[in-house]
Amino acid sequence: MLGEGNIVQKNKKSMEKSVISIRQLVKKFPAGKGEFTALKGIDLEFNTGEFAGLIGPSGSGKTTLLNIIGSLDVPSTGEAVVLGSSIGELSAREAARLRKHSLGFIFQSYNLLAVHTVFENVEFPLLLLDYSASERKKMVQEALEWVGLTDKTDSRPPKLSGGECQRVAIARAMVKKPSLVLADEPTANLDADNSHHILKTMETLNRELNTTFLFATHDEKVIGYLRRKIFLKDGRVDKEEWVKQTP
Ligand SMILES: Nc1ncnc2c1ncn2[C@@H]1O[C@H](COP(=O)(O)OP(=O)(O)OP(=O)(O)O)[C@@H](O)[C@H]1O
Protein backbone atom coordinates (compact mmCIF):
# COMPACT_ATOMS: atom_id res chain seq x y z
CA MET A 1 0.00 0.00 0.00
CA LEU A 2 1.21 3.52 -0.76
CA GLY A 3 1.81 5.77 2.22
CA GLU A 4 0.63 9.37 2.10
CA GLY A 5 4.17 10.56 1.49
CA ASN A 6 4.44 8.32 -1.56
CA ILE A 7 1.15 9.60 -2.94
CA VAL A 8 2.30 13.19 -2.53
CA GLN A 9 5.58 12.27 -4.21
CA LYS A 10 3.75 10.49 -7.04
CA ASN A 11 1.36 13.43 -7.56
CA LYS A 12 4.26 15.83 -7.53
CA LYS A 13 6.02 13.75 -10.19
CA SER A 14 2.97 13.63 -12.45
CA MET A 15 2.51 17.40 -11.97
CA GLU A 16 6.01 17.94 -13.30
CA LYS A 17 5.72 15.67 -16.33
CA SER A 18 6.68 17.30 -19.63
CA VAL A 19 3.70 17.72 -21.96
CA ILE A 20 5.34 19.80 -24.71
CA SER A 21 9.02 20.07 -25.49
CA ILE A 22 10.07 22.41 -28.28
CA ARG A 23 13.68 22.68 -29.39
CA GLN A 24 15.13 25.03 -31.98
CA LEU A 25 11.82 25.08 -33.84
CA VAL A 26 11.84 26.86 -37.20
CA LYS A 27 8.80 27.19 -39.48
CA LYS A 28 9.08 28.48 -43.03
CA PHE A 29 6.26 29.03 -45.50
CA PRO A 30 6.64 29.42 -49.28
CA ALA A 31 6.24 33.09 -50.22
CA GLY A 32 6.41 34.15 -53.85
CA LYS A 33 9.62 32.75 -55.26
CA GLY A 34 11.24 32.49 -51.83
CA GLU A 35 10.13 31.64 -48.34
CA PHE A 36 8.95 33.43 -45.21
CA THR A 37 10.22 32.36 -41.78
CA ALA A 38 7.31 32.57 -39.31
CA LEU A 39 9.10 30.89 -36.36
CA LYS A 40 12.81 31.56 -35.93
CA GLY A 41 14.18 29.06 -33.41
CA ILE A 42 11.76 28.52 -30.53
CA ASP A 43 12.77 26.67 -27.34
CA LEU A 44 9.97 25.99 -24.84
CA GLU A 45 9.00 23.34 -22.31
CA PHE A 46 5.50 22.89 -20.78
CA ASN A 47 4.63 20.61 -17.87
CA THR A 48 1.37 18.94 -16.87
CA GLY A 49 -1.21 21.29 -15.38
CA GLU A 50 0.13 24.56 -16.80
CA PHE A 51 -2.27 27.41 -17.70
CA ALA A 52 -0.08 29.22 -20.19
CA GLY A 53 -0.41 31.51 -23.14
CA LEU A 54 1.42 32.61 -26.27
CA ILE A 55 0.99 36.37 -26.43
CA GLY A 56 1.95 38.70 -29.23
CA PRO A 57 0.78 41.04 -31.93
CA SER A 58 -0.82 39.85 -35.15
CA GLY A 59 1.73 37.98 -37.25
CA SER A 60 4.09 37.16 -34.36
CA GLY A 61 3.64 33.40 -34.90
CA LYS A 62 1.16 32.37 -32.18
CA THR A 63 -1.21 30.36 -34.38
CA THR A 64 1.65 28.82 -36.35
CA LEU A 65 3.19 27.51 -33.12
CA LEU A 66 -0.17 26.35 -31.73
CA ASN A 67 -0.92 24.51 -35.01
CA ILE A 68 2.38 22.64 -34.84
CA ILE A 69 1.80 21.70 -31.18
CA GLY A 70 -1.68 20.52 -32.21
CA SER A 71 -0.17 18.34 -34.98
CA LEU A 72 -2.09 20.32 -37.63
CA ASP A 73 1.23 21.38 -39.16
CA VAL A 74 4.87 20.26 -38.95
CA PRO A 75 8.17 22.03 -38.14
CA SER A 76 10.51 22.94 -41.02
CA THR A 77 13.50 22.20 -38.77
CA GLY A 78 13.92 21.57 -35.06
CA GLU A 79 11.60 19.50 -32.91
CA ALA A 80 8.21 19.66 -31.20
CA VAL A 81 7.56 16.68 -28.90
CA VAL A 82 3.94 16.59 -27.69
CA LEU A 83 2.93 13.94 -25.13
CA GLY A 84 5.95 11.87 -26.16
CA SER A 85 5.36 12.11 -29.94
CA SER A 86 7.69 14.06 -32.21
CA ILE A 87 5.23 15.97 -34.42
CA GLY A 88 7.47 16.09 -37.50
CA GLU A 89 7.88 12.32 -37.48
CA LEU A 90 4.20 11.34 -37.22
CA SER A 91 2.29 9.93 -40.20
CA ALA A 92 -1.08 11.58 -40.93
CA ARG A 93 -2.79 8.63 -39.23
CA GLU A 94 -0.58 8.87 -36.12
CA ALA A 95 -1.19 12.64 -35.90
CA ALA A 96 -4.95 12.06 -36.15
CA ARG A 97 -4.68 9.46 -33.37
CA LEU A 98 -2.82 11.91 -31.12
CA ARG A 99 -5.51 14.56 -31.69
CA LYS A 100 -8.36 12.08 -31.24
CA HIS A 101 -7.14 10.68 -27.92
CA SER A 102 -5.18 13.40 -26.20
CA LEU A 103 -5.86 16.90 -27.57
CA GLY A 104 -8.79 19.29 -27.27
CA PHE A 105 -9.17 22.36 -29.50
CA ILE A 106 -11.07 25.59 -28.86
CA PHE A 107 -11.23 28.17 -31.66
CA GLN A 108 -12.51 31.74 -31.77
CA SER A 109 -15.21 30.76 -34.27
CA TYR A 110 -16.53 27.86 -32.08
CA ASN A 111 -16.70 25.47 -35.11
CA LEU A 112 -19.96 23.85 -33.98
CA LEU A 113 -22.19 21.83 -36.29
CA ALA A 114 -25.30 24.02 -36.74
CA VAL A 115 -27.76 21.26 -37.63
CA HIS A 116 -26.86 19.13 -34.61
CA THR A 117 -28.00 19.60 -31.01
CA VAL A 118 -25.72 20.70 -28.19
CA PHE A 119 -25.67 17.08 -26.97
CA GLU A 120 -24.61 15.79 -30.42
CA ASN A 121 -21.93 18.46 -30.82
CA VAL A 122 -20.35 17.53 -27.48
CA GLU A 123 -20.75 13.81 -28.16
CA PHE A 124 -18.98 14.04 -31.52
CA PRO A 125 -15.35 13.45 -30.32
CA LEU A 126 -16.54 10.40 -28.35
CA LEU A 127 -17.97 8.78 -31.50
CA LEU A 128 -14.37 8.52 -32.77
CA LEU A 129 -13.41 6.65 -29.59
CA ASP A 130 -14.54 3.34 -28.20
CA TYR A 131 -17.34 4.34 -25.79
CA SER A 132 -20.81 2.76 -25.48
CA ALA A 133 -23.94 4.92 -25.92
CA SER A 134 -24.59 4.94 -22.17
CA GLU A 135 -20.97 5.91 -21.38
CA ARG A 136 -21.19 8.70 -23.97
CA LYS A 137 -24.42 10.00 -22.46
CA LYS A 138 -22.88 10.14 -18.99
CA MET A 139 -19.73 11.86 -20.25
CA VAL A 140 -21.65 14.46 -22.31
CA GLN A 141 -23.93 15.25 -19.36
CA GLU A 142 -20.91 15.68 -17.09
CA ALA A 143 -19.20 17.99 -19.63
CA LEU A 144 -22.37 20.08 -19.96
CA GLU A 145 -22.51 20.35 -16.17
CA TRP A 146 -18.91 21.66 -16.15
CA VAL A 147 -19.90 24.54 -18.45
CA GLY A 148 -23.37 25.11 -16.95
CA LEU A 149 -25.40 24.17 -20.02
CA THR A 150 -27.48 21.16 -18.95
CA ASP A 151 -30.66 23.09 -19.77
CA LYS A 152 -29.59 23.52 -23.43
CA THR A 153 -28.93 19.85 -24.24
CA ASP A 154 -31.48 19.73 -27.08
CA SER A 155 -30.90 23.24 -28.48
CA ARG A 156 -29.08 23.83 -31.74
CA PRO A 157 -26.16 26.34 -32.03
CA PRO A 158 -28.06 28.96 -34.11
CA LYS A 159 -30.41 29.38 -31.12
CA LEU A 160 -27.55 30.01 -28.65
CA SER A 161 -25.67 33.19 -27.72
CA GLY A 162 -21.95 33.53 -28.56
CA GLY A 163 -21.02 32.83 -24.94
CA GLU A 164 -23.18 29.71 -24.88
CA CYS A 165 -21.66 28.51 -28.17
CA GLN A 166 -18.16 28.87 -26.74
CA ARG A 167 -19.24 26.97 -23.61
CA VAL A 168 -20.46 24.14 -25.90
CA ALA A 169 -17.08 24.25 -27.64
CA ILE A 170 -15.31 23.97 -24.27
CA ALA A 171 -17.51 21.00 -23.30
CA ARG A 172 -16.70 19.37 -26.67
CA ALA A 173 -12.96 19.95 -26.15
CA MET A 174 -13.08 18.62 -22.57
CA VAL A 175 -15.55 15.72 -22.82
CA LYS A 176 -12.86 13.06 -23.36
CA LYS A 177 -10.68 14.63 -20.62
CA PRO A 178 -7.72 15.32 -22.93
CA SER A 179 -4.24 15.86 -21.50
CA LEU A 180 -3.79 19.09 -23.41
CA VAL A 181 -6.24 21.78 -24.57
CA LEU A 182 -5.18 24.33 -27.20
CA ALA A 183 -7.27 27.51 -27.36
CA ASP A 184 -6.71 30.00 -30.19
CA GLU A 185 -8.22 33.43 -29.33
CA PRO A 186 -11.17 31.76 -27.53
CA THR A 187 -12.68 35.10 -26.43
CA ALA A 188 -12.31 37.00 -29.72
CA ASN A 189 -16.06 37.02 -30.39
CA LEU A 190 -17.26 37.44 -26.80
CA ASP A 191 -18.12 40.42 -24.61
CA ALA A 192 -16.35 40.99 -21.30
CA ASP A 193 -18.87 39.11 -19.10
CA ASN A 194 -18.89 36.03 -21.33
CA SER A 195 -15.09 36.13 -21.66
CA HIS A 196 -14.67 36.06 -17.88
CA HIS A 197 -17.26 33.30 -17.55
CA ILE A 198 -15.53 30.95 -20.02
CA LEU A 199 -12.06 31.79 -18.63
CA LYS A 200 -13.21 30.93 -15.11
CA THR A 201 -14.67 27.68 -16.43
CA MET A 202 -11.39 26.77 -18.12
CA GLU A 203 -9.42 27.73 -15.01
CA THR A 204 -11.61 25.47 -12.86
CA LEU A 205 -11.22 22.55 -15.29
CA ASN A 206 -7.46 23.13 -15.33
CA ARG A 207 -7.29 22.94 -11.53
CA GLU A 208 -9.77 20.09 -11.02
CA LEU A 209 -8.71 17.80 -13.88
CA ASN A 210 -5.07 18.96 -14.06
CA THR A 211 -5.52 19.47 -17.81
CA THR A 212 -2.78 21.53 -19.43
CA PHE A 213 -4.10 24.64 -21.22
CA LEU A 214 -2.17 26.57 -23.84
CA PHE A 215 -3.70 29.73 -25.30
CA ALA A 216 -2.78 31.94 -28.26
CA THR A 217 -4.08 35.43 -27.58
CA HIS A 218 -3.65 39.16 -27.53
CA ASP A 219 -6.75 39.71 -25.37
CA GLU A 220 -5.91 41.41 -22.06
CA LYS A 221 -8.80 39.58 -20.38
CA VAL A 222 -7.26 36.19 -21.23
CA ILE A 223 -3.78 37.40 -20.32
CA GLY A 224 -5.07 38.32 -16.86
CA TYR A 225 -5.88 34.65 -16.12
CA LEU A 226 -2.61 33.10 -17.37
CA ARG A 227 -0.13 31.72 -14.86
CA ARG A 228 2.64 31.71 -17.47
CA LYS A 229 2.95 34.32 -20.20
CA ILE A 230 5.17 33.76 -23.23
CA PHE A 231 5.57 36.87 -25.33
CA LEU A 232 6.30 36.24 -29.02
CA LYS A 233 7.73 38.93 -31.24
CA ASP A 234 8.49 38.44 -34.91
CA GLY A 235 8.73 34.64 -34.63
CA ARG A 236 10.89 34.53 -31.49
CA VAL A 237 10.28 34.29 -27.73
CA ASP A 238 10.80 37.86 -26.58
CA LYS A 239 10.27 37.28 -22.83
CA GLU A 240 8.46 35.07 -20.34
CA GLU A 241 6.64 35.84 -17.10
CA TRP A 242 5.36 33.49 -14.40
CA VAL A 243 2.58 34.66 -12.12
CA LYS A 244 3.13 33.67 -8.49
CA GLN A 245 0.42 31.21 -7.45
CA THR A 246 -1.53 31.77 -4.29
CA PRO A 247 -1.54 28.55 -2.22
N1 LIG B 1 0.19 29.03 -44.56
C1 LIG B 1 0.93 30.15 -44.57
N2 LIG B 1 1.59 30.54 -45.68
C2 LIG B 1 2.34 31.67 -45.68
N3 LIG B 1 2.52 32.47 -44.61
C3 LIG B 1 1.89 32.11 -43.49
C4 LIG B 1 1.07 30.96 -43.40
N4 LIG B 1 0.58 30.87 -42.14
C5 LIG B 1 1.07 31.94 -41.48
N5 LIG B 1 1.86 32.68 -42.28
C6 LIG B 1 2.56 33.91 -41.90
O1 LIG B 1 3.31 33.64 -40.71
C7 LIG B 1 3.27 34.77 -39.83
C8 LIG B 1 2.73 34.32 -38.48
O2 LIG B 1 1.35 34.01 -38.64
P1 LIG B 1 0.44 33.54 -37.41
O3 LIG B 1 -0.92 33.28 -37.95
O4 LIG B 1 1.13 32.44 -36.71
O5 LIG B 1 0.45 34.83 -36.50
P2 LIG B 1 -0.41 35.16 -35.22
O6 LIG B 1 0.53 35.70 -34.19
O7 LIG B 1 -1.24 33.99 -34.83
O8 LIG B 1 -1.33 36.32 -35.77
P3 LIG B 1 -2.90 36.65 -35.49
O9 LIG B 1 -2.96 37.20 -34.10
O10 LIG B 1 -3.22 37.69 -36.53
O11 LIG B 1 -3.67 35.37 -35.68
C9 LIG B 1 2.39 35.81 -40.52
O12 LIG B 1 3.24 36.76 -41.16
C10 LIG B 1 1.60 35.03 -41.54
O13 LIG B 1 1.28 35.81 -42.67
The ligand as an SDF file (V2000), in Angstrom:
LIG
                    3D

 31 33  0  0  0  0  0  0  0  0999 V2000
    0.1910   29.0300  -44.5600 N   0  0  0  0  0  0  0  0  0  0  0  0
    0.9260   30.1480  -44.5680 C   0  0  0  0  0  0  0  0  0  0  0  0
    1.5860   30.5410  -45.6780 N   0  0  0  0  0  0  0  0  0  0  0  0
    2.3410   31.6660  -45.6790 C   0  0  0  0  0  0  0  0  0  0  0  0
    2.5240   32.4660  -44.6110 N   0  0  0  0  0  0  0  0  0  0  0  0
    1.8900   32.1090  -43.4880 C   0  0  0  0  0  0  0  0  0  0  0  0
    1.0690   30.9550  -43.3980 C   0  0  0  0  0  0  0  0  0  0  0  0
    0.5750   30.8660  -42.1380 N   0  0  0  0  0  0  0  0  0  0  0  0
    1.0680   31.9360  -41.4760 C   0  0  0  0  0  0  0  0  0  0  0  0
    1.8570   32.6820  -42.2770 N   0  0  0  0  0  0  0  0  0  0  0  0
    2.5610   33.9100  -41.9050 C   0  0  0  0  0  0  0  0  0  0  0  0
    3.3120   33.6440  -40.7080 O   0  0  0  0  0  0  0  0  0  0  0  0
    3.2670   34.7700  -39.8320 C   0  0  0  0  0  0  0  0  0  0  0  0
    2.7340   34.3230  -38.4820 C   0  0  0  0  0  0  0  0  0  0  0  0
    1.3500   34.0140  -38.6380 O   0  0  0  0  0  0  0  0  0  0  0  0
    0.4410   33.5380  -37.4130 P   0  0  0  0  0  0  0  0  0  0  0  0
   -0.9250   33.2810  -37.9490 O   0  0  0  0  0  0  0  0  0  0  0  0
    1.1260   32.4370  -36.7100 O   0  0  0  0  0  0  0  0  0  0  0  0
    0.4530   34.8330  -36.4970 O   0  0  0  0  0  0  0  0  0  0  0  0
   -0.4110   35.1620  -35.2170 P   0  0  0  0  0  0  0  0  0  0  0  0
    0.5330   35.6990  -34.1930 O   0  0  0  0  0  0  0  0  0  0  0  0
   -1.2370   33.9900  -34.8330 O   0  0  0  0  0  0  0  0  0  0  0  0
   -1.3270   36.3180  -35.7680 O   0  0  0  0  0  0  0  0  0  0  0  0
   -2.8970   36.6480  -35.4910 P   0  0  0  0  0  0  0  0  0  0  0  0
   -2.9590   37.1960  -34.0950 O   0  0  0  0  0  0  0  0  0  0  0  0
   -3.2180   37.6860  -36.5260 O   0  0  0  0  0  0  0  0  0  0  0  0
   -3.6680   35.3720  -35.6770 O   0  0  0  0  0  0  0  0  0  0  0  0
    2.3880   35.8090  -40.5190 C   0  0  0  0  0  0  0  0  0  0  0  0
    3.2420   36.7600  -41.1570 O   0  0  0  0  0  0  0  0  0  0  0  0
    1.5980   35.0260  -41.5420 C   0  0  0  0  0  0  0  0  0  0  0  0
    1.2850   35.8070  -42.6710 O   0  0  0  0  0  0  0  0  0  0  0  0
  1  2  1  0
  2  3  1  0
  2  7  2  0
  3  4  2  0
  4  5  1  0
  5  6  2  0
  6  7  1  0
  6 10  1  0
  7  8  1  0
  8  9  2  0
  9 10  1  0
 10 11  1  0
 11 12  1  0
 11 30  1  0
 12 13  1  0
 13 14  1  0
 13 28  1  0
 14 15  1  0
 15 16  1  0
 16 17  2  0
 16 18  1  0
 16 19  1  0
 19 20  1  0
 20 21  2  0
 20 22  1  0
 20 23  1  0
 23 24  1  0
 24 25  2  0
 24 26  1  0
 24 27  1  0
 28 29  1  0
 28 30  1  0
 30 31  1  0
M  END
$$$$
